[in-house]
Amino acid sequence: MKKCMMALVAGLFIASTTFLNAQNMDVKDNASYLIGYSSGSQLSGIPYEFDVESFLKGVQAALEKKPSGFEPAEAQRILTEWQRSLQQKASEKAAENKEKGKQFLAENLKNDKGVKQTASGLQYKVVKEGKGAKPKATDEVLVHYTGKLLDGTVFDSSVQRGEPISFPLNGVIAGWTEGLQLMREGSVYMLYIPSELAYGDGDNGSIPAGSTLIFEVELIKVN
């Protein structure tokens, strides 16, 4: 009986050790995955084109403290050439988006009689006219809004988040600063903002370079 009990205890000890080792392996694997995922998430916000397989080979070589295989001058030349090609592509894409924006705005003004255009090129349409105060550029405003690209993609929306946002009117893109000063509290406007009054030729998160933007904005309050 005593021998059987000792065998049982020994068996349980071996099983528990195996389980703990498996757990430790899972923790290591999962932690490694999460660190890689976090790094990838940060890199995904950068407008670079990566060959993932080559990228991971470089990471592995660096972690193993192996040489890169490139002389410093050659490495610098390659990276400079790569960045130059990306800038060229970005410039071409921005020009393409700006041209699409110009065509859209021209057709929008022509086909929708409710759309008006200011001297700056900003277009707007009154969905609902409020009766409250008009903000000045130095005021802070409380608004609800939904922002879309020309293809209908929603890139930001306080409406979807379920909470309006407050900000100083002179701290946002020029199209908003100008457009909201046309509105009264309680108003809902459509704003059609050309790229030069938005984010210009640079990418801004989910907004591609050179994009014309469409906003539906409700001015809730002038603070």
Backbone as CSV, one residue per row, in Angstrom:
resi,resn,N_x,N_y,N_z,CA_x,CA_y,CA_z,C_x,C_y,C_z
1,MET,0.829,-1.197,0.000,0.000,0.000,0.000,0.867,1.252,0.000
2,LYS,1.928,1.213,0.834,2.827,2.362,0.919,3.539,2.586,-0.399
3,LYS,3.966,1.466,-1.056,4.653,1.568,-2.333,3.723,2.134,-3.400
4,CYS,2.476,1.687,-3.374,1.493,2.192,-4.354,1.277,3.690,-4.182
5,MET,1.195,4.137,-2.915,0.990,5.552,-2.638,2.182,6.372,-3.137
6,MET,3.402,5.874,-2.894,4.598,6.588,-3.350,4.628,6.677,-4.875
7,ALA,4.215,5.598,-5.535,4.192,5.597,-7.012,3.181,6.604,-7.525
8,LEU,2.043,6.673,-6.830,1.005,7.622,-7.235,1.487,9.063,-7.086
9,VAL,2.147,9.367,-5.946,2.677,10.711,-5.709,3.716,11.075,-6.752
10,ALA,4.596,10.113,-7.058,5.639,10.352,-8.060,5.006,10.632,-9.422
11,GLY,3.966,9.869,-9.742,3.293,10.064,-11.020,2.637,11.426,-11.113
12,LEU,2.001,11.837,-10.019,1.359,13.150,-9.992,2.384,14.262,-10.121
13,PHE,3.556,14.084,-9.484,4.618,15.088,-9.553,5.116,15.249,-10.986
14,ILE,5.348,14.117,-11.665,5.824,14.163,-13.055,4.778,14.821,-13.953
15,ALA,3.510,14.456,-13.744,2.428,15.022,-14.560,2.315,16.527,-14.351
16,SER,2.411,16.945,-13.074,2.279,18.376,-12.778,3.451,19.157,-13.347
17,THR,4.671,18.564,-13.286,5.857,19.222,-13.845,5.710,19.384,-15.344
18,THR,5.231,18.335,-15.998,5.009,18.398,-17.453,3.996,19.478,-17.790
19,PHE,2.917,19.560,-16.988,1.880,20.570,-17.212,2.434,21.980,-17.042
20,LEU,3.250,22.185,-16.004,3.825,23.503,-15.759,4.772,23.898,-16.883
21,ASN,5.579,22.926,-17.361,6.471,23.221,-18.474,5.691,23.604,-19.719
22,ALA,4.585,22.887,-19.949,3.730,23.211,-21.100,3.140,24.606,-20.945
23,GLN,2.722,24.918,-19.708,2.184,26.253,-19.448,3.237,27.325,-19.721
24,ASN,4.467,27.077,-19.237,5.539,28.039,-19.453,5.820,28.232,-20.935
25,MET,5.779,27.130,-21.699,5.984,27.227,-23.143,4.876,28.066,-23.772
26,ASP,3.630,27.843,-23.319,2.505,28.610,-23.846,2.682,30.092,-23.545
27,VAL,3.100,30.414,-22.335,3.307,31.798,-21.947,4.384,32.440,-22.812
28,LYS,5.491,31.726,-23.004,6.586,32.251,-23.823,6.130,32.467,-25.265
29,ASP,5.446,31.460,-25.830,4.972,31.566,-27.209,3.978,32.709,-27.352
30,ASN,3.049,32.772,-26.408,2.012,33.803,-26.494,2.591,35.201,-26.295
31,ALA,3.531,35.311,-25.347,4.174,36.609,-25.117,4.964,37.039,-26.347
32,SER,5.676,36.076,-26.956,6.447,36.386,-28.170,5.516,36.852,-29.281
33,TYR,4.400,36.163,-29.411,3.414,36.538,-30.431,2.884,37.951,-30.176
34,LEU,2.551,38.238,-28.923,1.972,39.546,-28.595,2.969,40.674,-28.812
35,ILE,4.258,40.424,-28.491,5.287,41.438,-28.742,5.419,41.677,-30.243
36,GLY,5.412,40.597,-31.013,5.466,40.742,-32.472,4.249,41.457,-33.012
37,TYR,3.086,41.132,-32.460,1.848,41.779,-32.914,1.862,43.268,-32.606
38,SER,2.350,43.613,-31.413,2.439,45.022,-31.031,3.377,45.780,-31.961
39,SER,4.523,45.161,-32.267,5.480,45.808,-33.173,4.869,45.972,-34.562
40,GLY,4.175,44.944,-35.035,3.529,45.017,-36.339,2.443,46.076,-36.387
41,SER,1.704,46.219,-35.280,0.643,47.236,-35.228,1.222,48.636,-35.356
42,GLN,2.358,48.861,-34.705,3.003,50.167,-34.801,3.517,50.416,-36.218
43,LEU,4.077,49.395,-36.829,4.609,49.548,-38.182,3.497,49.683,-39.214
44,SER,2.308,49.134,-38.931,1.217,49.184,-39.904,0.713,50.601,-40.111
45,GLY,0.983,51.490,-39.154,0.574,52.881,-39.300,1.537,53.706,-40.121
46,ILE,2.652,53.094,-40.532,3.661,53.788,-41.327,3.453,53.418,-42.794
47,PRO,3.422,54.401,-43.687,3.142,54.092,-45.097,4.326,53.466,-45.822
48,TYR,4.836,52.355,-45.268,5.947,51.637,-45.879,5.438,50.314,-46.432
49,GLU,6.132,49.823,-47.447,5.795,48.530,-48.014,6.873,47.530,-47.585
50,PHE,6.480,46.542,-46.790,7.429,45.559,-46.292,7.251,44.224,-47.008
51,ASP,8.370,43.545,-47.276,8.327,42.131,-47.591,8.432,41.412,-46.259
52,VAL,7.328,40.820,-45.816,7.248,40.301,-44.451,8.297,39.223,-44.197
53,GLU,8.505,38.325,-45.157,9.471,37.240,-44.962,10.880,37.801,-44.759
54,SER,11.264,38.763,-45.593,12.598,39.367,-45.453,12.702,40.155,-44.151
55,PHE,11.618,40.835,-43.785,11.586,41.602,-42.545,11.841,40.690,-41.343
56,LEU,11.147,39.543,-41.310,11.300,38.622,-40.185,12.705,38.009,-40.149
57,LYS,13.307,37.771,-41.329,14.686,37.290,-41.369,15.627,38.313,-40.741
58,GLY,15.391,39.590,-41.040,16.206,40.647,-40.449,16.045,40.715,-38.946
59,VAL,14.797,40.573,-38.462,14.550,40.570,-37.017,15.279,39.410,-36.352
60,GLN,15.171,38.227,-36.958,15.817,37.050,-36.381,17.332,37.213,-36.342
61,ALA,17.912,37.731,-37.430,19.361,37.938,-37.465,19.802,38.911,-36.382
62,ALA,19.027,39.977,-36.189,19.371,40.967,-35.168,19.266,40.363,-33.767
63,LEU,18.218,39.581,-33.516,18.038,38.963,-32.204,19.151,37.956,-31.912
64,GLU,19.640,37.302,-32.960,20.721,36.341,-32.791,22.103,37.000,-32.860
65,LYS,22.092,38.331,-32.964,23.324,39.132,-32.990,24.244,38.748,-34.161
66,LYS,23.613,38.451,-35.296,24.366,38.157,-36.504,24.573,39.446,-37.299
67,PRO,25.623,39.542,-38.110,25.804,40.729,-38.945,24.712,40.806,-40.012
68,SER,24.392,42.020,-40.449,23.327,42.204,-41.436,23.714,41.679,-42.809
69,GLY,25.026,41.635,-43.094,25.469,41.203,-44.409,25.667,42.359,-45.373
70,PHE,25.436,43.594,-44.883,25.607,44.782,-45.720,26.599,45.734,-45.066
71,GLU,27.448,46.317,-45.879,28.312,47.380,-45.383,27.437,48.602,-45.085
72,PRO,27.814,49.431,-44.091,26.992,50.587,-43.719,26.635,51.495,-44.894
73,ALA,27.587,51.775,-45.766,27.324,52.663,-46.902,26.316,52.052,-47.858
74,GLU,26.429,50.750,-48.083,25.498,50.064,-48.977,24.101,50.012,-48.366
75,ALA,24.037,49.750,-47.053,22.740,49.726,-46.361,22.054,51.084,-46.462
76,GLN,22.822,52.157,-46.273,22.264,53.496,-46.361,21.768,53.796,-47.766
77,ARG,22.530,53.357,-48.775,22.124,53.590,-50.170,20.811,52.884,-50.487
78,ILE,20.689,51.635,-50.020,19.476,50.853,-50.275,18.264,51.503,-49.619
79,LEU,18.408,51.901,-48.360,17.279,52.505,-47.639,16.885,53.850,-48.240
80,THR,17.875,54.632,-48.653,17.593,55.932,-49.274,16.835,55.743,-50.587
81,GLU,17.287,54.773,-51.381,16.630,54.499,-52.659,15.196,54.014,-52.442
82,TRP,15.016,53.176,-51.431,13.690,52.644,-51.101,12.752,53.767,-50.658
83,GLN,13.228,54.643,-49.779,12.413,55.754,-49.308,12.055,56.702,-50.441
84,ARG,13.002,56.908,-51.350,12.743,57.785,-52.488,11.632,57.211,-53.374
85,SER,11.667,55.898,-53.577,10.633,55.267,-54.400,9.265,55.353,-53.738
86,LEU,9.236,55.223,-52.397,7.972,55.338,-51.666,7.424,56.759,-51.743
87,GLN,8.309,57.747,-51.631,7.884,59.141,-51.733,7.320,59.443,-53.106
88,GLN,7.935,58.866,-54.133,7.448,59.061,-55.493,6.056,58.466,-55.658
89,LYS,5.872,57.253,-55.134,4.557,56.614,-55.203,3.516,57.416,-54.437
90,ALA,3.900,57.914,-53.252,2.976,58.702,-52.434,2.586,59.988,-53.145
91,SER,3.552,60.624,-53.800,3.283,61.857,-54.532,2.335,61.603,-55.692
92,GLU,2.551,60.502,-56.400,1.665,60.154,-57.520,0.255,59.842,-57.024
93,LYS,0.167,59.131,-55.902,-1.145,58.792,-55.347,-1.871,60.038,-54.865
94,ALA,-1.133,60.963,-54.236,-1.737,62.211,-53.765,-2.277,63.011,-54.949
95,ALA,-1.514,63.084,-56.032,-1.956,63.814,-57.223,-3.206,63.174,-57.814
96,GLU,-3.243,61.848,-57.799,-4.412,61.125,-58.311,-5.645,61.421,-57.455
97,ASN,-5.472,61.396,-56.132,-6.593,61.671,-55.229,-7.071,63.116,-55.348
98,LYS,-6.129,64.045,-55.525,-6.511,65.451,-55.674,-7.321,65.657,-56.951
99,GLU,-6.939,64.976,-58.016,-7.682,65.093,-59.272,-9.086,64.512,-59.129
100,LYS,-9.193,63.388,-58.447,-10.515,62.809,-58.182,-11.365,63.775,-57.352
101,GLY,-10.718,64.443,-56.395,-11.424,65.404,-55.559,-11.933,66.589,-56.356
102,LYS,-11.107,67.096,-57.265,-11.522,68.227,-58.102,-12.725,67.856,-58.966
103,GLN,-12.687,66.670,-59.538,-13.802,66.222,-60.361,-15.074,66.070,-59.528
104,PHE,-14.925,65.489,-58.339,-16.084,65.323,-57.470,-16.696,66.663,-57.092
105,LEU,-15.861,67.606,-56.679,-16.366,68.904,-56.241,-17.042,69.661,-57.381
106,ALA,-16.485,69.556,-58.588,-17.094,70.218,-59.740,-18.477,69.649,-60.026
107,GLU,-18.600,68.326,-59.997,-19.887,67.677,-60.243,-20.857,67.929,-59.093
108,ASN,-20.335,67.935,-57.871,-21.172,68.178,-56.695,-21.827,69.550,-56.761
109,LEU,-21.040,70.558,-57.134,-21.555,71.930,-57.225,-22.545,72.070,-58.379
110,LYS,-22.277,71.357,-59.453,-23.125,71.452,-60.643,-24.451,70.715,-60.469
111,ASN,-24.398,69.533,-59.847,-25.568,68.656,-59.822,-26.461,68.828,-58.603
112,ASP,-25.940,69.417,-57.541,-26.738,69.597,-56.325,-26.941,71.092,-56.092
113,LYS,-28.149,71.559,-56.337,-28.444,72.996,-56.236,-28.358,73.509,-54.802
114,GLY,-28.373,72.600,-53.833,-28.281,73.029,-52.440,-26.857,73.281,-51.978
115,VAL,-25.875,72.907,-52.800,-24.465,73.055,-52.437,-23.973,74.447,-52.810
116,LYS,-23.270,75.072,-51.882,-22.661,76.386,-52.118,-21.153,76.270,-51.926
117,GLN,-20.426,77.183,-52.559,-18.970,77.151,-52.481,-18.435,78.506,-52.065
118,THR,-17.467,78.496,-51.141,-16.865,79.741,-50.681,-15.652,80.076,-51.543
119,ALA,-15.076,81.243,-51.301,-13.920,81.690,-52.086,-12.722,80.755,-51.916
120,SER,-12.629,80.073,-50.800,-11.492,79.187,-50.537,-11.609,77.854,-51.272
121,GLY,-12.798,77.550,-51.766,-13.042,76.259,-52.403,-13.827,75.300,-51.534
122,LEU,-14.094,75.683,-50.285,-14.929,74.870,-49.396,-16.357,74.828,-49.917
123,GLN,-16.947,73.648,-49.952,-18.358,73.514,-50.310,-19.152,73.086,-49.077
124,TYR,-20.394,73.560,-49.010,-21.251,73.185,-47.886,-22.703,73.120,-48.339
125,LYS,-23.468,72.354,-47.583,-24.900,72.227,-47.844,-25.635,72.216,-46.512
126,VAL,-26.692,72.997,-46.423,-27.480,73.072,-45.190,-28.461,71.901,-45.152
127,VAL,-28.301,71.052,-44.159,-29.247,69.964,-43.929,-30.345,70.443,-42.983
128,LYS,-29.911,71.183,-41.966,-30.840,71.760,-40.993,-30.238,73.072,-40.509
129,GLU,-31.020,74.121,-40.526,-30.530,75.431,-40.079,-30.937,75.669,-38.639
130,GLY,-29.960,75.925,-37.793,-30.245,76.208,-36.393,-30.542,77.679,-36.157
131,LYS,-30.855,78.031,-34.904,-31.213,79.411,-34.568,-30.315,79.988,-33.471
132,GLY,-29.297,79.231,-33.072,-28.447,79.685,-31.980,-27.317,80.575,-32.453
133,ALA,-26.294,80.680,-31.602,-25.162,81.570,-31.873,-24.230,80.967,-32.913
134,LYS,-23.529,81.850,-33.612,-22.476,81.438,-34.534,-21.130,81.495,-33.814
135,PRO,-20.274,80.535,-34.024,-18.966,80.570,-33.363,-17.976,81.466,-34.106
136,LYS,-17.009,81.973,-33.363,-15.849,82.647,-33.956,-14.688,81.654,-33.961
137,ALA,-13.649,81.980,-34.707,-12.510,81.071,-34.829,-11.855,80.795,-33.478
138,THR,-11.999,81.716,-32.544,-11.365,81.569,-31.224,-12.248,80.837,-30.225
139,ASP,-13.458,80.467,-30.621,-14.382,79.784,-29.714,-14.107,78.288,-29.664
140,GLU,-14.621,77.668,-28.622,-14.620,76.215,-28.521,-16.027,75.736,-28.841
141,VAL,-16.118,74.633,-29.587,-17.436,74.157,-30.012,-17.628,72.698,-29.607
142,LEU,-18.894,72.328,-29.447,-19.274,70.947,-29.176,-20.033,70.437,-30.391
143,VAL,-19.551,69.353,-30.994,-20.148,68.878,-32.243,-20.302,67.357,-32.250
144,HIS,-21.208,66.930,-33.112,-21.292,65.536,-33.543,-20.936,65.529,-35.021
145,TYR,-20.240,64.501,-35.468,-19.835,64.491,-36.880,-19.576,63.069,-37.355
146,THR,-19.647,62.921,-38.665,-19.198,61.699,-39.333,-18.376,62.123,-40.538
147,GLY,-17.148,61.592,-40.651,-16.257,61.927,-41.754,-16.095,60.755,-42.704
148,LYS,-16.220,61.038,-44.017,-16.116,59.985,-45.025,-15.137,60.377,-46.129
149,LEU,-14.567,59.357,-46.770,-13.812,59.548,-47.996,-14.794,59.562,-49.168
150,LEU,-14.302,59.870,-50.352,-15.189,59.958,-51.513,-15.842,58.625,-51.851
151,ASP,-15.198,57.515,-51.482,-15.780,56.206,-51.775,-16.784,55.751,-50.723
152,GLY,-17.058,56.635,-49.759,-18.036,56.318,-48.721,-17.458,55.705,-47.463
153,THR,-16.158,55.446,-47.445,-15.516,54.872,-46.256,-15.558,55.855,-45.093
154,VAL,-16.107,55.417,-43.960,-16.128,56.249,-42.746,-14.774,56.123,-42.057
155,PHE,-14.053,57.248,-41.927,-12.747,57.193,-41.270,-12.799,57.698,-39.838
156,ASP,-13.874,58.377,-39.467,-14.014,58.852,-38.087,-15.453,59.272,-37.856
157,SER,-15.967,59.014,-36.665,-17.357,59.380,-36.376,-17.608,59.441,-34.877
158,SER,-17.929,60.634,-34.399,-18.340,60.767,-32.998,-19.727,60.154,-32.807
159,VAL,-20.516,60.124,-33.886,-21.856,59.537,-33.824,-21.750,58.044,-33.527
160,GLN,-20.848,57.364,-34.218,-20.651,55.934,-33.977,-20.116,55.671,-32.573
161,ARG,-19.283,56.584,-32.072,-18.757,56.414,-30.707,-19.806,56.756,-29.665
162,GLY,-20.845,57.476,-30.067,-21.930,57.807,-29.156,-21.631,58.951,-28.209
163,GLU,-20.642,59.779,-28.564,-20.263,60.887,-27.684,-19.769,62.067,-28.512
164,PRO,-20.380,63.251,-28.383,-19.902,64.420,-29.131,-18.527,64.840,-28.647
165,ILE,-17.867,65.667,-29.455,-16.511,66.086,-29.137,-16.434,67.604,-29.059
166,SER,-15.605,68.088,-28.143,-15.415,69.529,-27.958,-13.976,69.884,-28.308
167,PHE,-13.777,70.999,-29.015,-12.430,71.415,-29.409,-12.418,72.897,-29.760
168,PRO,-11.256,73.539,-29.678,-11.141,74.930,-30.127,-11.191,74.977,-31.649
169,LEU,-11.960,75.903,-32.195,-12.205,75.938,-33.631,-10.954,76.290,-34.427
170,ASN,-10.003,76.983,-33.793,-8.771,77.323,-34.507,-7.706,76.237,-34.366
171,GLY,-8.092,75.070,-33.833,-7.135,73.984,-33.645,-7.400,72.791,-34.539
172,VAL,-8.226,72.978,-35.578,-8.571,71.877,-36.473,-8.222,72.253,-37.914
173,ILE,-8.545,71.376,-38.864,-8.226,71.656,-40.265,-8.970,72.912,-40.728
174,ALA,-8.403,73.580,-41.718,-8.924,74.868,-42.179,-10.366,74.772,-42.651
175,GLY,-10.730,73.642,-43.282,-12.097,73.478,-43.768,-13.118,73.472,-42.653
176,TRP,-12.734,72.926,-41.495,-13.625,72.947,-40.336,-13.689,74.344,-39.718
177,THR,-12.536,74.966,-39.591,-12.507,76.307,-39.001,-13.409,77.250,-39.778
178,GLU,-13.329,77.188,-41.095,-14.170,78.048,-41.931,-15.625,77.584,-41.928
179,GLY,-15.825,76.286,-42.113,-17.180,75.772,-42.273,-18.057,75.958,-41.052
180,LEU,-17.507,75.723,-39.871,-18.338,75.826,-38.675,-18.691,77.265,-38.330
181,GLN,-17.906,78.216,-38.821,-18.254,79.620,-38.580,-19.448,80.062,-39.420
182,LEU,-19.839,79.248,-40.392,-21.043,79.527,-41.182,-22.298,79.039,-40.462
183,MET,-22.119,78.194,-39.462,-23.237,77.500,-38.824,-23.703,78.196,-37.545
184,ARG,-24.936,77.966,-37.205,-25.493,78.382,-35.918,-25.728,77.143,-35.056
185,GLU,-25.775,77.344,-33.744,-26.086,76.234,-32.844,-27.385,75.562,-33.289
186,GLY,-27.353,74.247,-33.313,-28.523,73.487,-33.746,-28.500,73.132,-35.222
187,SER,-27.524,73.668,-35.961,-27.431,73.409,-37.400,-26.793,72.051,-37.681
188,VAL,-27.164,71.498,-38.829,-26.505,70.322,-39.384,-26.116,70.670,-40.819
189,TYR,-24.832,70.598,-41.121,-24.319,70.928,-42.454,-23.544,69.735,-43.013
190,MET,-23.539,69.651,-44.327,-22.583,68.811,-45.027,-21.424,69.703,-45.441
191,LEU,-20.202,69.277,-45.138,-19.012,70.016,-45.552,-18.224,69.147,-46.527
192,TYR,-17.893,69.738,-47.663,-17.092,69.042,-48.685,-15.761,69.784,-48.759
193,ILE,-14.721,69.154,-48.228,-13.472,69.861,-47.973,-12.366,69.385,-48.912
194,PRO,-11.876,70.247,-49.803,-10.757,69.860,-50.676,-9.500,69.616,-49.859
195,SER,-8.582,68.855,-50.436,-7.401,68.413,-49.687,-6.580,69.565,-49.138
196,GLU,-6.515,70.690,-49.888,-5.702,71.815,-49.423,-6.284,72.479,-48.178
197,LEU,-7.565,72.207,-47.879,-8.180,72.709,-46.650,-8.315,71.599,-45.606
198,ALA,-7.752,70.419,-45.946,-7.805,69.273,-45.027,-6.383,68.883,-44.628
199,TYR,-5.906,67.741,-45.112,-4.587,67.256,-44.696,-3.543,67.304,-45.797
200,GLY,-3.869,67.955,-46.916,-2.881,68.182,-47.964,-2.364,66.900,-48.588
201,ASP,-1.070,66.894,-48.884,-0.450,65.791,-49.620,0.135,64.715,-48.716
202,GLY,-0.130,64.802,-47.428,0.398,63.802,-46.506,-0.680,62.844,-46.045
203,ASP,-0.291,61.567,-45.846,-1.217,60.592,-45.254,-1.507,60.996,-43.812
204,ASN,-2.736,60.742,-43.376,-3.094,61.024,-41.995,-3.910,59.850,-41.457
205,GLY,-3.186,58.848,-40.949,-3.875,57.660,-40.460,-4.606,56.951,-41.590
206,SER,-5.927,56.830,-41.466,-6.742,56.152,-42.475,-7.164,57.076,-43.614
207,ILE,-6.663,58.318,-43.608,-6.983,59.275,-44.669,-5.805,59.337,-45.637
208,PRO,-5.976,58.860,-46.872,-4.874,58.883,-47.844,-4.490,60.309,-48.234
209,ALA,-3.266,60.476,-48.664,-2.766,61.783,-49.098,-3.610,62.336,-50.236
210,GLY,-3.840,63.651,-50.195,-4.561,64.324,-51.269,-6.063,64.123,-51.258
211,SER,-6.612,63.608,-50.161,-8.032,63.262,-50.127,-8.946,64.470,-49.917
212,THR,-10.009,64.511,-50.700,-11.133,65.410,-50.426,-12.028,64.708,-49.408
213,LEU,-12.470,65.421,-48.400,-13.218,64.819,-47.297,-14.658,65.317,-47.258
214,ILE,-15.544,64.436,-46.824,-16.965,64.775,-46.675,-17.342,64.593,-45.214
215,PHE,-17.896,65.647,-44.625,-18.329,65.600,-43.232,-19.805,65.976,-43.110
216,GLU,-20.513,65.235,-42.292,-21.814,65.699,-41.806,-21.587,66.168,-40.384
217,VAL,-21.847,67.447,-40.120,-21.516,68.057,-38.845,-22.763,68.664,-38.192
218,GLU,-22.965,68.357,-36.929,-24.009,69.012,-36.136,-23.334,69.901,-35.093
219,LEU,-23.634,71.191,-35.145,-23.088,72.117,-34.145,-24.045,72.137,-32.960
220,ILE,-23.624,71.507,-31.882,-24.484,71.372,-30.708,-24.436,72.633,-29.850
221,LYS,-23.213,73.130,-29.612,-23.081,74.259,-28.694,-21.802,75.042,-28.979
222,VAL,-21.870,76.350,-28.820,-20.715,77.213,-28.838,-20.363,77.531,-27.395
223,ASN,-19.179,77.151,-26.951,-18.796,77.365,-25.548,-18.190,78.754,-25.381
